[in-house]
C-alpha cells in the first residue's frame, strides 16, 4: 500500500506546485513556472519503497493520464513520465520485493 507515503503531505500547498510542474513538463505550458519543480527532495520520504509499490504508483499515474488525455498527447506524457520514473526509481533505491 502506497498511501502511507502520502498521509502527511500538505496537499493544500503541494498541489499548486504539482500542477505547475506537470503542466509545464507534460503540457508544454511555458507560462507555468518550473522553478519550483524539484521533485526529488519531496520524494525522499519514500525511501524504502518496494518495486511493487513503485509500479502501483506509476500505474495510478498512467490511469490518471488515460482518464484525461488520448492519443499522441497521452503517449508523450507517458514517455516523459517513464524517463522521469527511471531516474526517480534509481535515486530512491527502490527495492525488489525479494530484497
Secondary structure as the mmCIF struct_conf table of DSSP 4:
data_model
#
loop_
_struct_conf.conf_type_id
_struct_conf.id
_struct_conf.beg_label_comp_id
_struct_conf.beg_label_asym_id
_struct_conf.beg_label_seq_id
_struct_conf.end_label_comp_id
_struct_conf.end_label_asym_id
_struct_conf.end_label_seq_id
HELX_RH_3T_P HELX_RH_3T_P1 UNK A 3 UNK A 5
TURN_TY1_P TURN_TY1_P1 UNK A 6 UNK A 8
HELX_RH_AL_P HELX_RH_AL_P1 UNK A 11 UNK A 27
TURN_TY1_P TURN_TY1_P2 UNK A 30 UNK A 31
BEND BEND1 UNK A 32 UNK A 32
TURN_TY1_P TURN_TY1_P3 UNK A 35 UNK A 36
HELX_RH_AL_P HELX_RH_AL_P2 UNK A 39 UNK A 42
TURN_TY1_P TURN_TY1_P4 UNK A 43 UNK A 43
HELX_RH_3T_P HELX_RH_3T_P2 UNK A 44 UNK A 46
TURN_TY1_P TURN_TY1_P5 UNK A 47 UNK A 48
STRN STRN1 UNK A 50 UNK A 50
HELX_RH_AL_P HELX_RH_AL_P3 UNK A 51 UNK A 68
HELX_RH_AL_P HELX_RH_AL_P4 UNK A 71 UNK A 92
TURN_TY1_P TURN_TY1_P6 UNK A 93 UNK A 93
HELX_LH_PP_P HELX_LH_PP_P1 UNK A 94 UNK A 94
STRN STRN2 UNK A 95 UNK A 95
HELX_LH_PP_P HELX_LH_PP_P2 UNK A 96 UNK A 96
TURN_TY1_P TURN_TY1_P7 UNK A 97 UNK A 98
#
